[in-house]
């Protein structure tokens, strides 16, 4: 079984988009297949995850604005702070899988090493232009652009629809305003 780099990259996306107000929010970040992380994460990890969340958001901002060198610099700094030390884990030949840190690493070290590694591989494979920040100004979530022509602008269909509906309504209001303004000019011309 190969290593799923996309899954590691998506942990970075999940972290940036997560709400991290308290330990319960942090625990909600871990899916069921990482229940051990959810069980072992502690209050002291919260500050580490918040700092990493901001740094990874910066990576997405850099990528979105064409600042590749800054995205690479930040990811390299994160790889240094959370080094990848791959090891094989499991109980028998049907369960072998890769972990990205050494045995006994903290939850934050394991999660953040995987996220930084996954996003670094993603950047090398597809370029930082594939790191996106949702164009819906009410959202701000990040995403990995998997479209065939690098044209994705929204993190989800929901945000795309909401944004398009808002733009349509704004155009409609503007058209109505222009018609009302034109009618006022005509009536003023008629009166004079």
Residue pairs with C-beta under 8 A, 6 or more apart in sequence:
1 96
1 97
3 98
5 117
5 118
5 121
5 122
5 125
6 118
6 122
6 144
7 118
8 100
8 114
8 115
8 117
8 118
8 119
8 121
9 115
9 118
9 119
9 121
9 122
9 144
10 118
10 144
11 111
11 114
11 115
11 118
12 56
12 59
12 115
12 116
12 118
12 119
13 142
13 143
13 144
14 29
15 29
15 49
15 52
15 53
15 56
15 111
15 112
15 115
16 53
16 56
16 57
16 60
16 141
16 142
17 141
17 142
17 155
18 25
18 26
18 28
18 29
18 53
19 25
19 28
20 26
20 29
20 46
20 49
20 50
20 53
22 46
23 41
23 42
23 43
23 46
26 41
26 45
26 46
26 49
27 38
27 41
29 49
30 37
30 38
30 41
30 111
34 111
37 107
37 110
37 111
40 107
41 107
41 108
42 107
45 106
45 107
45 108
48 108
48 112
49 108
49 111
49 112
52 78
52 82
52 108
52 112
52 115
55 74
55 77
55 78
56 78
56 115
56 116
56 119
56 142
57 142
58 70
58 74
59 71
59 74
59 75
59 119
59 128
59 131
60 131
60 132
60 133
60 142
61 133
62 68
62 70
62 71
62 74
62 128
62 131
63 71
63 123
63 128
63 129
63 130
63 131
63 132
64 131
64 132
64 133
66 128
66 129
67 128
68 127
68 128
71 123
71 128
71 131
72 123
72 128
75 116
75 119
75 120
75 123
76 120
78 112
78 116
79 113
79 116
79 117
79 120
81 112
81 116
82 108
82 109
82 112
82 113
82 116
83 101
83 113
84 100
84 101
84 113
84 114
84 116
84 117
85 100
85 101
85 102
85 105
85 113
86 98
86 99
86 100
87 98
87 99
87 101
87 102
87 103
88 96
88 97
88 98
88 99
89 96
89 97
89 98
89 99
90 96
90 97
99 110
100 110
100 113
100 114
100 117
101 109
101 110
101 113
105 113
119 131
122 130
122 131
122 144
123 130
123 131
129 145
129 150
130 144
130 145
130 146
130 150
131 142
131 144
131 145
132 142
132 143
132 144
132 145
132 152
132 153
132 155
133 140
133 141
133 142
133 143
134 140
134 141
134 142
134 143
134 153
134 154
134 155
134 156
134 159
135 153
135 154
135 159
135 163
136 154
136 155
136 159
136 160
136 162
136 163
138 162
139 154
139 155
139 159
141 155
141 156
141 159
142 155
143 152
143 154
143 155
143 156
145 151
145 152
146 152
153 160
154 160
154 163
